[in-house]
Amino acid sequence: MAEEQEKDYTWYIAGVAIVAVIVLVVLLKKDETKHLQSGAVEQLQSETFQNLEKRKTSNVTGTEGN
């Protein structure tokens, strides 16, 4: 009489996979930008710029004697 129809879980599996990928991307993005919140990058940049300024001034003063 009435045949039982098999359930197709393809769309459920695809939906779960999409949600899992979105969650992983969000979590990895948070972890990737964590070092920016600590201020370490700003400190490193300021130290680098200070060292560059020292080099510029030492190069200028070193060539005046010639």
C-alpha positions in Angstrom: 0.0 0.0 0.0 1.8 3.1 1.2 5.5 2.9 0.7 7.7 4.4 3.3 9.9 7.1 1.8 13.5 7.3 2.9 14.4 10.6 4.5 17.1 12.6 2.7 19.4 14.3 5.1 21.6 16.0 2.4 20.3 19.5 3.2 20.7 19.0 6.9 24.3 17.9 6.5 25.1 20.8 4.1 23.5 23.2 6.6 25.5 21.9 9.6 28.7 22.0 7.5 28.1 25.6 6.5 27.4 26.6 10.1 30.5 24.8 11.3 32.7 26.6 8.7 31.2 30.0 9.8 31.8 29.3 13.4 35.4 28.2 12.7 36.1 31.3 10.7 34.8 33.6 13.4 36.8 31.8 16.1 40.0 31.9 14.1 39.5 35.5 13.2 39.2 36.4 16.9 42.4 34.4 17.7 44.2 36.1 14.8 43.4 39.6 16.0 44.1 38.9 19.7 47.7 40.2 19.5 46.4 43.5 18.2 44.5 44.2 21.4 47.5 43.7 23.7 49.3 46.8 22.4 52.4 44.8 21.5 52.2 45.9 17.9 52.1 49.6 18.8 55.0 49.2 21.1 57.0 47.4 18.4 56.2 50.0 15.8 57.3 52.9 18.1 60.6 51.1 18.9 61.2 50.5 15.2 60.5 54.2 14.3 62.8 55.3 17.1 65.6 53.1 15.8 65.1 54.4 12.3 65.3 58.0 13.5 68.6 57.1 15.4 70.0 55.6 12.1 69.0 58.7 10.2 70.6 61.1 12.6 73.8 58.9 13.0 74.1 58.8 9.2 73.7 62.5 8.9 76.3 63.3 11.6 78.7 60.6 10.3 78.9 62.1 6.8 79.5 65.7 8.0 83.1 65.0 8.9 84.1 64.0 5.3 
